[in-house]
């Protein structure tokens, strides 16, 4: 969860600046696509739809997911990690917010 929030914060911080990064310039259309994707992920997360949330990730066995000292390989492994960490009767599920 913390990693996802850090990632979202970094993406939004970059998308919200008027200054392009030193590596690439982001067009307004690209910014809109990123913001739309993040909004869809927030909506899915806040409704407990982990697969919908994961639609924003690269659906590939080559996806590498880092969480603290843990590393998982593949989209399915990342989904299963989220399910294990956040779904269940005694799991804490915080809402995400883009504002």
C-alpha positions as CSV (number, residue, x, y, z in Angstrom):
1,X,0.0,0.0,0.0
2,X,2.7,2.5,0.9
3,X,4.6,1.7,-2.3
4,X,1.4,2.3,-4.4
5,X,0.9,5.6,-2.6
6,X,4.5,6.7,-3.2
7,X,4.2,5.7,-6.9
8,X,0.9,7.6,-7.3
9,X,2.4,10.6,-5.5
10,X,5.4,10.7,-7.8
11,X,3.4,10.2,-11.0
12,X,0.9,12.9,-10.0
13,X,3.7,15.3,-8.9
14,X,5.4,14.9,-12.3
15,X,2.1,15.1,-14.2
16,X,1.1,18.2,-12.3
17,X,4.2,20.3,-13.0
18,X,4.6,22.7,-15.9
19,X,8.3,21.7,-16.2
20,X,9.0,18.6,-18.3
21,X,11.5,16.1,-16.9
22,X,15.0,16.2,-18.2
23,X,14.4,12.9,-19.9
24,X,11.2,13.4,-21.8
25,X,8.5,15.9,-22.5
26,X,5.0,14.8,-21.6
27,X,2.2,16.1,-23.8
28,X,-1.2,17.2,-22.4
29,X,-2.7,14.1,-24.0
30,X,-0.3,11.8,-22.2
31,X,-1.0,13.6,-18.9
32,X,-4.7,13.1,-19.5
33,X,-4.2,9.4,-20.2
34,X,-2.2,8.9,-17.0
35,X,-4.6,10.9,-14.9
36,X,-7.5,8.9,-16.3
37,X,-5.8,5.6,-15.6
38,X,-5.0,6.6,-12.1
39,X,-8.6,7.7,-11.5
40,X,-9.8,4.3,-12.7
41,X,-7.4,2.6,-10.4
42,X,-8.5,4.7,-7.4
43,X,-12.1,3.9,-8.2
44,X,-11.5,0.2,-8.5
45,X,-9.3,0.2,-5.3
46,X,-12.0,2.1,-3.3
47,X,-14.6,-0.5,-4.4
48,X,-12.4,-3.4,-3.4
49,X,-11.9,-4.4,-7.0
50,X,-8.3,-5.6,-7.0
51,X,-8.4,-7.0,-10.5
52,X,-9.8,-3.6,-11.8
53,X,-7.0,-1.8,-9.9
54,X,-4.4,-4.1,-11.4
55,X,-5.7,-3.3,-14.9
56,X,-3.4,-0.3,-14.6
57,X,-0.4,-2.5,-14.3
58,X,1.5,-4.1,-17.2
59,X,-0.2,-7.5,-17.5
60,X,3.0,-9.5,-18.1
61,X,5.0,-12.3,-16.4
62,X,7.9,-9.8,-16.7
63,X,6.3,-7.3,-14.3
64,X,8.5,-6.9,-11.2
65,X,6.8,-5.6,-8.1
66,X,8.8,-4.3,-5.2
67,X,7.3,-3.9,-1.7
68,X,9.8,-3.2,1.0
69,X,12.3,-6.1,1.0
70,X,9.9,-8.3,-1.0
71,X,10.1,-8.7,-4.7
72,X,7.5,-10.6,-6.8
73,X,7.7,-11.4,-10.5
74,X,4.6,-11.2,-12.8
75,X,1.2,-9.6,-12.9
76,X,-0.5,-12.6,-11.3
77,X,2.0,-12.6,-8.4
78,X,1.4,-8.9,-7.8
79,X,-2.4,-9.5,-7.8
80,X,-2.0,-12.4,-5.3
81,X,0.2,-10.3,-3.1
82,X,-2.5,-7.5,-3.0
83,X,-5.2,-10.1,-2.3
84,X,-3.2,-11.6,0.5
85,X,-2.3,-8.3,2.0
86,X,-5.6,-6.4,1.7
87,X,-8.5,-8.8,1.3
88,X,-10.0,-10.7,4.2
89,X,-12.2,-10.1,7.2
90,X,-9.5,-8.5,9.4
91,X,-7.5,-6.7,6.8
92,X,-7.3,-2.9,6.9
93,X,-8.4,-1.3,3.6
94,X,-7.8,2.4,3.2
95,X,-9.3,4.5,0.5
96,X,-7.1,6.2,-2.1
97,X,-7.7,9.8,-3.1
98,X,-6.2,11.7,-6.1
99,X,-6.7,15.2,-4.7
